[in-house]
Amino acid sequence: MLFCVILVGYMVALAGAQTEEKRNFPRFNFNAGGSFGIGRGDMGGFVGNSFAGVGGAGWNFNRWVGVNAEYMYYNMSFRPSVARDQQLGSADGSLNVVSLNGLIRPPYHAGRYGFYGILGVDFFDRRTYSSTGPLQVGSLWQPAWRWWDIYCKQQSNGCFLPDSPQQSLGSFSKIAGGYNLGVGLTYSLTRFHRAKIYAEFRIHKAYYSDSDFSVWPITFGLRW
């Protein structure tokens, strides 16, 4: 449904661009904001909800169609109960996301209010840290260990670490691709609609081989 809304907005923007008035519009676009992220899948189970920061810059083809590149830093502090019960020690982590997006801004406003759709591709770098170090051979495997690429040997009474090689928790990074999509509401601070306060809901989905992984940030910030 959301994809259809974005597609319709794109078609409207293209049609409007042909009849655009001959006057200046900002060629570049920028944004910066802070987010409250809702963790889904393993992100929700291991980390829960968290905070993030985002910043981006891009190019406007016309008043209604643009592109931008964004960077998002997402805090991944493990739930204390997960760190304790799954033998992670003082575990922590972070998610770094680089996005390449298309922006659709339909030419309809309610006074100073406007809206937009966003759709793009993501590059995720998930980084995890633990003070536990080497794991004891024969230990019962824990679900969060897969974020460190720890594997086990299945037995009739569970999955246990094999005799060799010895595996270890410590610092680990894993990269994946994915996508994002979302919608936003803007409020212009001036009558020329340049600087705007925005509120945005976005879905970021990562295709990691070891887990179901997505975050849904709700962002407030400034676009100009």
MDTraj code that builds the backbone (N, CA, C; nanometers):
import mdtraj as md
import numpy as np

residues = "MET LEU PHE CYS VAL ILE LEU VAL GLY TYR MET VAL ALA LEU ALA GLY ALA GLN THR GLU GLU LYS ARG ASN PHE PRO ARG PHE ASN PHE ASN ALA GLY GLY SER PHE GLY ILE GLY ARG GLY ASP MET GLY GLY PHE VAL GLY ASN SER PHE ALA GLY VAL GLY GLY ALA GLY TRP ASN PHE ASN ARG TRP VAL GLY VAL ASN ALA GLU TYR MET TYR TYR ASN MET SER PHE ARG PRO SER VAL ALA ARG ASP GLN GLN LEU GLY SER ALA ASP GLY SER LEU ASN VAL VAL SER LEU ASN GLY LEU ILE ARG PRO PRO TYR HIS ALA GLY ARG TYR GLY PHE TYR GLY ILE LEU GLY VAL ASP PHE PHE ASP ARG ARG THR TYR SER SER THR GLY PRO LEU GLN VAL GLY SER LEU TRP GLN PRO ALA TRP ARG TRP TRP ASP ILE TYR CYS LYS GLN GLN SER ASN GLY CYS PHE LEU PRO ASP SER PRO GLN GLN SER LEU GLY SER PHE SER LYS ILE ALA GLY GLY TYR ASN LEU GLY VAL GLY LEU THR TYR SER LEU THR ARG PHE HIS ARG ALA LYS ILE TYR ALA GLU PHE ARG ILE HIS LYS ALA TYR TYR SER ASP SER ASP PHE SER VAL TRP PRO ILE THR PHE GLY LEU ARG TRP".split()
xyz = np.array([
    [0.0838, -0.1206, 0.0000],
    [0.0000, 0.0000, 0.0000],
    [0.0876, 0.1262, 0.0000],
    [0.1898, 0.1257, 0.0853],
    [0.2780, 0.2417, 0.0942],
    [0.3537, 0.2609, -0.0361],
    [0.3950, 0.1483, -0.0996],
    [0.4648, 0.1597, -0.2277],
    [0.3760, 0.2245, -0.3319],
    [0.2464, 0.1906, -0.3326],
    [0.1529, 0.2495, -0.4285],
    [0.1398, 0.4001, -0.4073],
    [0.1364, 0.4411, -0.2797],
    [0.1275, 0.5847, -0.2492],
    [0.2496, 0.6578, -0.3031],
    [0.3683, 0.5996, -0.2810],
    [0.4918, 0.6619, -0.3290],
    [0.4942, 0.6670, -0.4811],
    [0.4476, 0.5588, -0.5471],
    [0.4468, 0.5542, -0.6932],
    [0.3537, 0.6595, -0.7507],
    [0.2361, 0.6731, -0.6910],
    [0.1414, 0.7755, -0.7377],
    [0.2007, 0.9141, -0.7184],
    [0.2651, 0.9363, -0.6025],
    [0.3277, 1.0658, -0.5788],
    [0.4357, 1.0957, -0.6807],
    [0.5107, 0.9933, -0.7194],
    [0.6162, 1.0106, -0.8191],
    [0.5581, 1.0512, -0.9539],
    [0.4492, 0.9879, -0.9942],
    [0.3853, 1.0197, -1.1220],
    [0.3299, 1.1618, -1.1220],
    [0.2720, 1.2014, -1.0087],
    [0.2192, 1.3372, -0.9975],
    [0.3321, 1.4387, -1.0063],
    [0.4455, 1.4068, -0.9402],
    [0.5589, 1.4990, -0.9417],
    [0.6158, 1.5153, -1.0819],
    [0.6236, 1.4064, -1.1569],
    [0.6760, 1.4148, -1.2927],
    [0.5856, 1.4991, -1.3819],
    [0.4557, 1.4816, -1.3653],
    [0.3629, 1.5601, -1.4456],
    [0.3705, 1.7078, -1.4084],
    [0.3829, 1.7347, -1.2770],
    [0.3897, 1.8732, -1.2329],
    [0.5183, 1.9412, -1.2739],
    [0.6273, 1.8605, -1.2851],
    [0.7560, 1.9185, -1.3205],
    [0.7536, 1.9805, -1.4594],
    [0.6704, 1.9298, -1.5496],
    [0.6640, 1.9815, -1.6858],
    [0.6005, 2.1190, -1.6916],
    [0.5198, 2.1528, -1.5934],
    [0.4520, 2.2825, -1.5917],
    [0.5011, 2.3710, -1.4782],
    [0.6166, 2.3359, -1.4229],
    [0.6712, 2.4117, -1.3090],
    [0.6980, 2.5569, -1.3484],
    [0.6645, 2.6455, -1.2596],
    [0.6887, 2.7870, -1.2847],
    [0.8371, 2.8150, -1.2960],
    [0.8739, 2.9112, -1.3774],
    [1.0136, 2.9455, -1.3995],
    [1.0648, 3.0334, -1.2853],
    [1.0947, 2.9725, -1.1742],
    [1.1506, 3.0455, -1.0620],
    [1.2446, 2.9511, -0.9861],
    [1.3277, 3.0080, -0.9026],
    [1.4315, 2.9301, -0.8370],
    [1.3725, 2.8345, -0.7344],
    [1.4417, 2.7236, -0.7147],
    [1.4112, 2.6315, -0.6059],
    [1.5451, 2.5761, -0.5569],
    [1.5535, 2.5296, -0.4320],
    [1.6818, 2.4830, -0.3775],
    [1.7310, 2.3585, -0.4511],
    [1.8525, 2.3658, -0.5041],
    [1.9083, 2.2519, -0.5767],
    [1.9549, 2.1419, -0.4817],
    [1.9952, 2.1796, -0.3621],
    [2.0457, 2.0822, -0.2660],
    [1.9455, 2.0641, -0.1527],
    [1.9456, 1.9470, -0.0927],
    [1.8633, 1.9229, 0.0253],
    [1.9490, 1.8620, 0.1352],
    [1.9155, 1.8972, 0.2586],
    [1.9882, 1.8491, 0.3755],
    [1.8872, 1.8105, 0.4834],
    [1.9267, 1.7201, 0.5710],
    [1.8419, 1.6856, 0.6850],
    [1.9282, 1.6371, 0.8008],
    [1.8792, 1.6605, 0.9212],
    [1.9444, 1.6130, 1.0437],
    [1.8366, 1.5919, 1.1480],
    [1.8480, 1.4837, 1.2238],
    [1.7455, 1.4570, 1.3232],
    [1.7855, 1.3510, 1.4229],
    [1.7013, 1.3328, 1.5218],
    [1.7170, 1.2290, 1.6218],
    [1.5987, 1.1352, 1.6173],
    [1.6221, 1.0079, 1.6468],
    [1.5189, 0.9061, 1.6315],
    [1.5002, 0.8243, 1.7581],
    [1.3777, 0.7788, 1.7739],
    [1.3473, 0.6718, 1.8686],
    [1.3193, 0.5482, 1.7844],
    [1.4034, 0.4472, 1.7970],
    [1.3933, 0.3293, 1.7112],
    [1.3204, 0.2145, 1.7777],
    [1.2298, 0.1529, 1.7035],
    [1.1573, 0.0341, 1.7497],
    [1.2258, -0.0879, 1.6895],
    [1.2813, -0.1738, 1.7737],
    [1.3481, -0.2934, 1.7259],
    [1.2487, -0.4032, 1.6924],
    [1.2723, -0.4714, 1.5806],
    [1.1863, -0.5815, 1.5378],
    [1.2721, -0.7062, 1.5161],
    [1.2086, -0.8236, 1.5259],
    [1.2828, -0.9475, 1.5098],
    [1.3861, -0.9642, 1.6190],
    [1.5051, -1.0107, 1.5816],
    [1.6115, -1.0293, 1.6810],
    [1.6573, -0.8972, 1.7415],
    [1.6485, -0.7886, 1.6638],
    [1.6832, -0.6574, 1.7207],
    [1.5923, -0.6262, 1.8388],
    [1.4645, -0.6552, 1.8256],
    [1.3722, -0.6330, 1.9359],
    [1.3970, -0.7273, 2.0515],
    [1.4292, -0.8547, 2.0209],
    [1.4497, -0.9533, 2.1264],
    [1.5777, -0.9342, 2.2038],
    [1.6868, -0.8980, 2.1358],
    [1.8169, -0.8860, 2.2014],
    [1.8428, -0.7452, 2.2552],
    [1.7993, -0.6440, 2.1811],
    [1.8300, -0.5049, 2.2156],
    [1.7067, -0.4304, 2.2650],
    [1.5936, -0.4490, 2.1971],
    [1.4731, -0.3734, 2.2295],
    [1.4701, -0.2427, 2.1540],
    [1.4056, -0.1421, 2.2096],
    [1.3990, -0.0096, 2.1470],
    [1.5211, 0.0724, 2.1870],
    [1.5576, 0.1673, 2.1006],
    [1.6793, 0.2433, 2.1276],
    [1.6720, 0.3789, 2.0593],
    [1.7819, 0.4528, 2.0683],
    [1.7897, 0.5861, 2.0088],
    [1.8902, 0.5868, 1.8945],
    [1.8679, 0.6808, 1.8013],
    [1.9537, 0.6905, 1.6837],
    [1.9670, 0.8361, 1.6425],
    [2.0689, 0.8635, 1.5616],
    [2.0883, 0.9951, 1.5014],
    [2.1076, 0.9785, 1.3520],
    [2.0556, 1.0735, 1.2733],
    [2.0623, 1.0621, 1.1278],
    [2.0960, 1.1971, 1.0657],
    [2.1709, 1.1928, 0.9560],
    [2.2020, 1.3138, 0.8807],
    [2.2167, 1.2789, 0.7345],
    [2.1783, 1.3720, 0.6445],
    [2.1862, 1.3422, 0.5027],
    [2.1979, 1.4664, 0.4173],
    [2.2311, 1.4444, 0.2902],
    [2.2417, 1.5526, 0.1924],
    [2.2129, 1.4955, 0.0549],
    [2.1593, 1.5798, -0.0342],
    [2.1267, 1.5302, -0.1665],
    [2.0975, 1.6402, -0.2657],
    [2.0360, 1.6019, -0.3768],
    [2.0111, 1.6884, -0.4921],
    [1.8630, 1.6858, -0.5268],
    [1.8071, 1.8024, -0.5557],
    [1.6687, 1.8125, -0.6011],
    [1.6650, 1.8287, -0.7530],
    [1.5960, 1.7402, -0.8218],
    [1.5786, 1.7523, -0.9663],
    [1.4784, 1.8630, -0.9996],
    [1.3779, 1.8753, -0.9153],
    [1.2795, 1.9826, -0.9257],
    [1.2174, 1.9992, -0.7878],
    [1.1052, 2.0686, -0.7800],
    [1.0449, 2.0944, -0.6482],
    [0.9935, 1.9675, -0.5815],
    [0.9681, 1.8633, -0.6594],
    [0.8968, 1.7479, -0.6058],
    [0.9762, 1.6180, -0.6058],
    [1.0829, 1.6119, -0.6798],
    [1.1609, 1.4883, -0.6894],
    [1.3070, 1.5157, -0.6551],
    [1.3634, 1.4347, -0.5676],
    [1.5033, 1.4503, -0.5303],
    [1.5641, 1.3182, -0.4874],
    [1.6919, 1.3212, -0.4611],
    [1.7644, 1.2050, -0.4083],
    [1.8519, 1.2529, -0.2927],
    [1.8862, 1.1614, -0.2034],
    [1.9820, 1.1972, -0.0988],
    [2.0549, 1.0746, -0.0477],
    [2.1658, 1.0987, 0.0174],
    [2.2432, 0.9954, 0.0860],
    [2.2364, 1.0265, 0.2348],
    [2.2141, 0.9242, 0.3160],
    [2.1991, 0.9425, 0.4602],
    [2.2910, 0.8471, 0.5370],
    [2.3261, 0.8925, 0.6559],
    [2.3969, 0.8062, 0.7509],
    [2.3163, 0.8025, 0.8807],
    [2.2960, 0.6823, 0.9351],
    [2.2258, 0.6667, 1.0625],
    [2.3121, 0.5846, 1.1575],
    [2.3278, 0.6365, 1.2790],
    [2.3923, 0.5622, 1.3868],
    [2.2840, 0.5165, 1.4834],
    [2.2793, 0.3864, 1.5104],
    [2.1754, 0.3286, 1.5957],
    [2.2431, 0.2573, 1.7119],
    [2.2099, 0.2963, 1.8331],
    [2.2684, 0.2352, 1.9520],
    [2.2113, 0.0951, 1.9739],
    [2.2990, -0.0019, 2.0016],
    [2.2548, -0.1396, 2.0241],
    [2.3051, -0.1924, 2.1585],
    [2.2667, -0.1311, 2.2657],
    [2.2996, -0.1842, 2.3981],
    [2.2084, -0.3033, 2.4267],
    [2.2662, -0.4159, 2.4584],
    [2.1870, -0.5362, 2.4811],
    [2.1014, -0.5218, 2.6072],
    [1.9871, -0.5861, 2.6042],
    [1.9040, -0.5906, 2.7243],
    [1.9852, -0.6545, 2.8379],
    [1.9801, -0.5981, 2.9595],
    [2.0555, -0.6572, 3.0710],
    [2.0209, -0.8040, 3.0947],
    [1.8938, -0.8398, 3.0783],
    [1.8537, -0.9791, 3.1008],
    [1.9144, -1.0713, 2.9954],
    [1.9257, -1.0230, 2.8703],
    [1.9862, -1.1033, 2.7634],
    [2.1354, -1.1205, 2.7893],
    [2.2034, -1.0116, 2.8251],
    [2.3469, -1.0194, 2.8532],
    [2.3760, -1.1138, 2.9688],
    [2.2902, -1.1108, 3.0702],
    [2.3109, -1.1965, 3.1877],
    [2.2787, -1.3428, 3.1563],
    [2.1620, -1.3685, 3.1005],
    [2.1154, -1.5058, 3.0806],
    [2.1890, -1.5781, 2.9684],
    [2.2440, -1.5021, 2.8716],
    [2.3109, -1.5666, 2.7584],
    [2.4639, -1.5517, 2.7648],
    [2.5149, -1.5216, 2.8835],
    [2.6598, -1.5227, 2.9105],
    [2.7376, -1.4296, 2.8184],
    [2.6851, -1.3066, 2.8003],
    [2.7506, -1.2103, 2.7126],
    [2.8450, -1.1165, 2.7863],
    [2.8462, -1.1212, 2.9178],
    [2.9299, -1.0293, 2.9945],
    [2.8807, -0.8866, 2.9758],
    [2.9726, -0.7913, 2.9663],
    [2.9339, -0.6516, 2.9417],
    [2.9239, -0.6317, 2.7907],
    [2.8102, -0.6680, 2.7352],
    [2.7898, -0.6652, 2.5903],
    [2.7332, -0.5310, 2.5455],
    [2.7753, -0.4887, 2.4287],
    [2.7276, -0.3638, 2.3704],
    [2.7354, -0.3778, 2.2187],
    [2.6847, -0.2778, 2.1485],
    [2.6904, -0.2839, 2.0034],
    [2.6398, -0.1563, 1.9391],
    [2.6528, -0.1503, 1.8078],
    [2.6048, -0.0351, 1.7319],
    [2.5696, -0.0802, 1.5910],
    [2.4821, -0.0033, 1.5281],
    [2.4426, -0.0288, 1.3904],
    [2.4696, 0.0978, 1.3106],
    [2.5482, 0.0849, 1.2047],
    [2.5790, 0.1964, 1.1160],
    [2.5124, 0.1691, 0.9816],
    [2.4306, 0.2636, 0.9360],
    [2.3526, 0.2436, 0.8140],
    [2.3780, 0.3585, 0.7171],
    [2.4154, 0.3245, 0.5953],
    [2.4273, 0.4215, 0.4866],
    [2.3151, 0.3933, 0.3878],
    [2.2364, 0.4959, 0.3558],
    [2.1201, 0.4803, 0.2688],
    [2.1301, 0.5713, 0.1468],
    [2.0872, 0.5200, 0.0327],
    [2.0734, 0.5983, -0.0896],
    [1.9253, 0.6001, -0.1235],
    [1.8633, 0.7204, -0.1211],
    [1.7172, 0.7313, -0.1231],
    [1.6644, 0.8183, -0.2361],
    [1.5431, 0.7866, -0.2754],
    [1.4653, 0.8749, -0.3604],
    [1.3604, 0.9454, -0.2769],
    [1.3392, 1.0755, -0.3005],
    [1.2425, 1.1562, -0.2255],
    [1.1324, 1.2035, -0.3193],
    [1.0102, 1.1838, -0.2780],
    [0.8938, 1.2299, -0.3541],
    [0.8154, 1.3275, -0.2684],
    [0.7992, 1.4517, -0.3184],
    [0.7265, 1.5546, -0.2449],
    [0.6090, 1.6011, -0.3322],
    [0.4925, 1.5394, -0.3197],
    [0.3769, 1.5800, -0.4013],
    [0.3473, 1.7284, -0.3848],
    [0.3049, 1.7962, -0.4930],
    [0.2855, 1.9428, -0.4888],
    [0.1542, 1.9847, -0.4237],
    [0.1281, 1.9339, -0.3069],
    [0.0072, 1.9711, -0.2346],
    [0.0464, 2.0101, -0.0929],
    [-0.0054, 2.1226, -0.0467],
    [0.0263, 2.1722, 0.0866],
    [-0.1012, 2.2174, 0.1558],
    [-0.1018, 2.2017, 0.2867],
    [-0.2086, 2.2561, 0.3695],
    [-0.1456, 2.3682, 0.4504],
    [-0.1427, 2.4880, 0.3902],
    [-0.0706, 2.5978, 0.4533],
    [0.0781, 2.5675, 0.4511],
    [0.1382, 2.5669, 0.5664],
    [0.2808, 2.5366, 0.5760],
    [0.3092, 2.3876, 0.5945],
    [0.2069, 2.3061, 0.5966],
    [0.2256, 2.1621, 0.6129],
    [0.2406, 2.0945, 0.4771],
    [0.3288, 1.9978, 0.4709],
    [0.3480, 1.9176, 0.3509],
    [0.3830, 1.7755, 0.3910],
    [0.3961, 1.6901, 0.2929],
    [0.4347, 1.5532, 0.3228],
    [0.5227, 1.5002, 0.2106],
    [0.5858, 1.3863, 0.2355],
    [0.6752, 1.3269, 0.1376],
    [0.6833, 1.1771, 0.1606],
    [0.7288, 1.1077, 0.0583],
    [0.7574, 0.9653, 0.0675],
    [0.9049, 0.9425, 0.0401],
    [0.9595, 0.8362, 0.0943],
    [1.1016, 0.8060, 0.0774],
    [1.1192, 0.6561, 0.0603],
    [1.2075, 0.6185, -0.0317],
    [1.2329, 0.4779, -0.0617],
    [1.3783, 0.4649, -0.1043],
    [1.4501, 0.3667, -0.0496],
    [1.5906, 0.3557, -0.0841],
    [1.6526, 0.2216, -0.0511],
    [1.7810, 0.2107, -0.0819],
    [1.8592, 0.0909, -0.0511],
    [1.9533, 0.1226, 0.0648],
    [1.9797, 0.0202, 0.1472],
    [2.0600, 0.0370, 0.2684],
    [2.1822, -0.0535, 0.2665],
    [2.2865, -0.0056, 0.3343],
    [2.4053, -0.0852, 0.3610],
    [2.4277, -0.0830, 0.5127],
    [2.4172, -0.2002, 0.5755],
    [2.4228, -0.2118, 0.7211],
    [2.5583, -0.2659, 0.7668],
    [2.6107, -0.2069, 0.8720],
    [2.7303, -0.2578, 0.9401],
    [2.6941, -0.2757, 1.0870],
    [2.6722, -0.4015, 1.1267],
    [2.6350, -0.4333, 1.2652],
    [2.7605, -0.4699, 1.3434],
    [2.7853, -0.3986, 1.4531],
    [2.9055, -0.4208, 1.5334],
    [2.8659, -0.4597, 1.6751],
    [2.9231, -0.5690, 1.7242],
    [2.8926, -0.6174, 1.8586],
    [3.0218, -0.6359, 1.9373],
    [3.0105, -0.6156, 2.0697],
    [3.1264, -0.6231, 2.1586],
    [3.0863, -0.7007, 2.2844],
    [3.1783, -0.7810, 2.3344],
    [3.1540, -0.8540, 2.4584],
    [3.2857, -0.8724, 2.5325],
    [3.2781, -0.8687, 2.6655],
    [3.3971, -0.8886, 2.7494],
    [3.4169, -1.0345, 2.7870],
    [3.3306, -1.1236, 2.7375],
    [3.3363, -1.2643, 2.7800],
    [3.4620, -1.3352, 2.7309],
    [3.4994, -1.3119, 2.6056],
    [3.6192, -1.3764, 2.5516],
    [3.5935, -1.5204, 2.5100],
    [3.6942, -1.6095, 2.5217],
    [3.6802, -1.7487, 2.4772],
    [3.5674, -1.8210, 2.5511],
    [3.4936, -1.9026, 2.4753],
    [3.3831, -1.9783, 2.5325],
    [3.4286, -2.1197, 2.5658],
    [3.3699, -2.1746, 2.6704],
    [3.4077, -2.3085, 2.7146],
    [3.3530, -2.4137, 2.6189],
    [3.4382, -2.5070, 2.5788],
    [3.3974, -2.6160, 2.4916],
    [3.2855, -2.6951, 2.5584],
    [3.1825, -2.7281, 2.4811],
    [3.0693, -2.8028, 2.5340],
    [2.9606, -2.7177, 2.5949],
    [2.9774, -2.5837, 2.5923],
    [2.8746, -2.4950, 2.6473],
    [2.7469, -2.5025, 2.5643],
    [2.6345, -2.4866, 2.6312],
    [2.5066, -2.4827, 2.5611],
    [2.4977, -2.3541, 2.4805],
    [2.4716, -2.3662, 2.3526],
    [2.4669, -2.2517, 2.2613],
    [2.3531, -2.1574, 2.2988],
    [2.3789, -2.0249, 2.2895],
    [2.2800, -1.9227, 2.3211],
    [2.2404, -1.8466, 2.1938],
    [2.1127, -1.8097, 2.1786],
    [2.0663, -1.7464, 2.0539],
    [2.1424, -1.6205, 2.0147],
    [2.1788, -1.5353, 2.1117],
    [2.2481, -1.4100, 2.0781],
    [2.3886, -1.4339, 2.0254],
    [2.4448, -1.5514, 2.0475],
    [2.5808, -1.5787, 2.0015],
    [2.5919, -1.5747, 1.8496],
    [2.4819, -1.5930, 1.7789],
    [2.4914, -1.5923, 1.6320],
    [2.5319, -1.4556, 1.5793],
    [2.5124, -1.3493, 1.6582],
    [2.5597, -1.2173, 1.6152],
    [2.7117, -1.2080, 1.6196],
    [2.7770, -1.3059, 1.6803],
    [2.9238, -1.3162, 1.6783],
    [2.9695, -1.4281, 1.5844],
    [2.8775, -1.4824, 1.5066],
    [2.9068, -1.5920, 1.4130],
    [2.9551, -1.7164, 1.4858],
    [2.8965, -1.7423, 1.6028],
    [2.9289, -1.8611, 1.6813],
    [2.8363, -1.9750, 1.6379],
    [2.8932, -2.0888, 1.6058],
    [2.8122, -2.2023, 1.5642],
    [2.8220, -2.3147, 1.6661],
    [2.7316, -2.4133, 1.6549],
    [2.7260, -2.5216, 1.7519],
    [2.7021, -2.6548, 1.6813],
    [2.7116, -2.7610, 1.7575],
    [2.6876, -2.8966, 1.7078],
    [2.5599, -2.9485, 1.7703],
    [2.4634, -2.9813, 1.6842],
    [2.3332, -3.0254, 1.7326],
    [2.3423, -3.1658, 1.7917],
    [2.2864, -3.1812, 1.9124],
    [2.2763, -3.3110, 1.9768],
    [2.1318, -3.3346, 2.0165],
    [2.1034, -3.4535, 2.0656],
    [1.9646, -3.4879, 2.0979],
    [1.9063, -3.4016, 2.2092],
    [1.9908, -3.3522, 2.2980],
    [1.9434, -3.2720, 2.4117],
    [1.9757, -3.1234, 2.3981],
    [2.0138, -3.0791, 2.2774],
    [2.0397, -2.9374, 2.2566],
    [2.1542, -2.9141, 2.1603],
    [2.1924, -2.7875, 2.1463],
    [2.3008, -2.7494, 2.0563],
    [2.4186, -2.7012, 2.1418],
    [2.5361, -2.7646, 2.1262],
    [2.6500, -2.7369, 2.2124],
    [2.7721, -2.6993, 2.1278],
    [2.8633, -2.6205, 2.1898],
    [2.9846, -2.5825, 2.1194],
    [3.0704, -2.7064, 2.0942],
    [3.1249, -2.7198, 1.9738],
    [3.2069, -2.8376, 1.9419],
    [3.3418, -2.8337, 2.0136],
    [3.4137, -2.9476, 2.0088],
    [3.5433, -2.9583, 2.0762],
    [3.6469, -2.8652, 2.0140],
    [3.6378, -2.8419, 1.8850],
    [3.7318, -2.7522, 1.8172],
    [3.6647, -2.6966, 1.6920],
    [3.7053, -2.5768, 1.6472],
    [3.8000, -2.4894, 1.7161],
    [3.7318, -2.4160, 1.8311],
    [3.8122, -2.3645, 1.9234],
    [3.7545, -2.2868, 2.0318],
    [3.7018, -2.1552, 1.9767],
    [3.5823, -2.1209, 2.0178],
    [3.5188, -1.9998, 1.9678],
    [3.5156, -1.8936, 2.0769],
    [3.5019, -1.7685, 2.0345],
    [3.5193, -1.6591, 2.1292],
    [3.4224, -1.5445, 2.0999],
    [3.3728, -1.4854, 2.2084],
    [3.2994, -1.3593, 2.2001],
    [3.3994, -1.2464, 2.2209],
    [3.3828, -1.1394, 2.1519],
    [3.4738, -1.0258, 2.1632],
    [3.4200, -0.9131, 2.0786],
    [3.4971, -0.8695, 1.9810],
    [3.4542, -0.7654, 1.8879],
    [3.4271, -0.8305, 1.7532],
    [3.3091, -0.8027, 1.6974],
    [3.2711, -0.8667, 1.5721],
    [3.1862, -0.7709, 1.4902],
    [3.2065, -0.7732, 1.3580],
    [3.1321, -0.6864, 1.2672],
    [3.0798, -0.7688, 1.1504],
    [2.9575, -0.7373, 1.1069],
    [2.8987, -0.8077, 0.9928],
    [2.8201, -0.7092, 0.9079],
    [2.8351, -0.7211, 0.7758],
    [2.7745, -0.6285, 0.6807],
    [2.6610, -0.6983, 0.6057],
    [2.5561, -0.6236, 0.5737],
    [2.4441, -0.6773, 0.4960],
    [2.3790, -0.5657, 0.4160],
    [2.3038, -0.6045, 0.3166],
    [2.2248, -0.5097, 0.2390],
    [2.0801, -0.5120, 0.2826],
    [2.0033, -0.4157, 0.2347],
    [1.8617, -0.4100, 0.2692],
    [1.7945, -0.2935, 0.2016],
    [1.6822, -0.2525, 0.2568],
    [1.6070, -0.1411, 0.1990],
    [1.5412, -0.0607, 0.3098],
    [1.4904, 0.0557, 0.2737],
    [1.4103, 0.1346, 0.3662],
    [1.2970, 0.2017, 0.2905],
    [1.1909, 0.2282, 0.3604],
    [1.0790, 0.3043, 0.3047],
    [1.0074, 0.3750, 0.4179],
    [0.9432, 0.4870, 0.3849],
    [0.8756, 0.5621, 0.4899],
    [0.8003, 0.6822, 0.4374],
    [0.7377, 0.7528, 0.5291],
    [0.6629, 0.8744, 0.4986],
    [0.6958, 0.9789, 0.6038],
    [0.6825, 1.1048, 0.5650],
    [0.7120, 1.2121, 0.6586],
    [0.6173, 1.3289, 0.6447],
    [0.6058, 1.4056, 0.7507],
    [0.5241, 1.5266, 0.7551],
    [0.6169, 1.6441, 0.7836],
    [0.6014, 1.7545, 0.7099],
    [0.6869, 1.8713, 0.7281],
    [0.6040, 1.9941, 0.7654],
    [0.6685, 2.0862, 0.8336],
    [0.6092, 2.2170, 0.8652],
    [0.7126, 2.3228, 0.8319],
    [0.6822, 2.4101, 0.7370],
    [0.7761, 2.5122, 0.6911],
    [0.7915, 2.6232, 0.7945],
    [0.9139, 2.6587, 0.8235],
    [0.9414, 2.7662, 0.9180],
    [0.9331, 2.9035, 0.8524],
    [0.9390, 2.9075, 0.7190],
    [0.9249, 3.0329, 0.6443],
    [0.8227, 3.0129, 0.5331],
    [0.7717, 3.1208, 0.4795],
    [0.6709, 3.1099, 0.3741],
    [0.7293, 3.0625, 0.2418],
    [0.8621, 3.0592, 0.2307],
    [0.9265, 3.0120, 0.1081],
    [0.9494, 2.8605, 0.1104],
    [0.9089, 2.7957, 0.2183],
    [0.9141, 2.6492, 0.2288],
    [1.0567, 2.5939, 0.2163],
    [1.1550, 2.6659, 0.2650],
    [1.2930, 2.6160, 0.2600],
    [1.3226, 2.5311, 0.3845],
    [1.3363, 2.5948, 0.4983],
    [1.3644, 2.5227, 0.6226],
    [1.2347, 2.4660, 0.6791],
    [1.2371, 2.3364, 0.7128],
    [1.1167, 2.2694, 0.7616],
    [1.1499, 2.1801, 0.8806],
    [1.0611, 2.1808, 0.9770],
    [1.0634, 2.0788, 1.0808],
    [0.9950, 1.9553, 1.0234],
    [1.0506, 1.8366, 1.0542],
    [0.9866, 1.7169, 0.9999],
    [0.9717, 1.6079, 1.1056],
    [0.8674, 1.5274, 1.0857],
    [0.8457, 1.4059, 1.1637],
    [0.8313, 1.2929, 1.0630],
    [0.9000, 1.1827, 1.0875],
    [0.9088, 1.0769, 0.9864],
    [0.9019, 0.9393, 1.0501],
    [0.8335, 0.8499, 0.9821],
    [0.8332, 0.7087, 1.0207],
    [0.8973, 0.6286, 0.9082],
    [0.9945, 0.5457, 0.9441],
    [1.0693, 0.4704, 0.8426],
    [1.0850, 0.3252, 0.8866],
    [1.0879, 0.2360, 0.7903],
    [1.1187, 0.0950, 0.8132],
    [1.2512, 0.0638, 0.7449],
    [1.3492, 0.0150, 0.8218],
    [1.4762, -0.0316, 0.7677],
    [1.4822, -0.1834, 0.7850],
    [1.4974, -0.2548, 0.6747],
    [1.5025, -0.4005, 0.6776],
    [1.6388, -0.4467, 0.6274],
    [1.7088, -0.5295, 0.7084],
    [1.8398, -0.5828, 0.6715],
    [1.8288, -0.7316, 0.6427],
    [1.9002, -0.7761, 0.5415],
    [1.8997, -0.9177, 0.5046],
    [2.0265, -0.9855, 0.5565],
    [2.0312, -1.0011, 0.6891],
    [2.1399, -1.0754, 0.7500],
    [2.1099, -1.2251, 0.7427],
    [2.2137, -1.3038, 0.7183],
    [2.1958, -1.4484, 0.7072],
    [2.1697, -1.5144, 0.8421],
    [2.2023, -1.4452, 0.9511],
    [2.1937, -1.5076, 1.0833],
    [2.0719, -1.4670, 1.1643],
    [1.9883, -1.3768, 1.1132],
    [1.8761, -1.3319, 1.1960],
    [1.7737, -1.2535, 1.1141],
    [1.6538, -1.2445, 1.1709],
    [1.5500, -1.1548, 1.1199],
    [1.5762, -1.0196, 1.1843],
    [1.6037, -0.9178, 1.1047],
    [1.6643, -0.7964, 1.1581],
    [1.6037, -0.6727, 1.0936],
    [1.5351, -0.5899, 1.1721],
    [1.4817, -0.4642, 1.1192],
    [1.4618, -0.3645, 1.2330],
    [1.4649, -0.2357, 1.1975],
    [1.4392, -0.1284, 1.2926],
    [1.3406, -0.0316, 1.2291],
    [1.2542, 0.0268, 1.3135],
    [1.1525, 0.1213, 1.2682],
    [1.1739, 0.2538, 1.3415],
    [1.2588, 0.3409, 1.2915],
    [1.2836, 0.4672, 1.3613],
    [1.1738, 0.5714, 1.3385],
    [1.1389, 0.6412, 1.4438],
    [1.0500, 0.7578, 1.4378],
    [1.1396, 0.8791, 1.4617],
    [1.1527, 0.9643, 1.3602],
    [1.2534, 1.0696, 1.3606],
    [1.1908, 1.2081, 1.3630],
    [1.2508, 1.2974, 1.4394],
    [1.2152, 1.4393, 1.4415],
    [1.3409, 1.5206, 1.4133],
    [1.3283, 1.6198, 1.3254],
    [1.4467, 1.6961, 1.2926],
    [1.4172, 1.8108, 1.2001],
    [1.5187, 1.8505, 1.1238],
    [1.5101, 1.9676, 1.0369],
    [1.5519, 1.9286, 0.8959],
    [1.4725, 1.9726, 0.7962],
    [1.5063, 1.9575, 0.6545],
    [1.5160, 2.0969, 0.5932],
    [1.6147, 2.1154, 0.5048],
    [1.6285, 2.2447, 0.4400],
    [1.6944, 2.2290, 0.3040],
])
top = md.Topology()
chain = top.add_chain()
for i, resn in enumerate(residues, 1):
    res = top.add_residue(resn, chain, resSeq=i)
    for name in ("N", "CA", "C"):
        top.add_atom(name, md.element.get_by_symbol(name[0]), res)
traj = md.Trajectory(xyz[None], top)
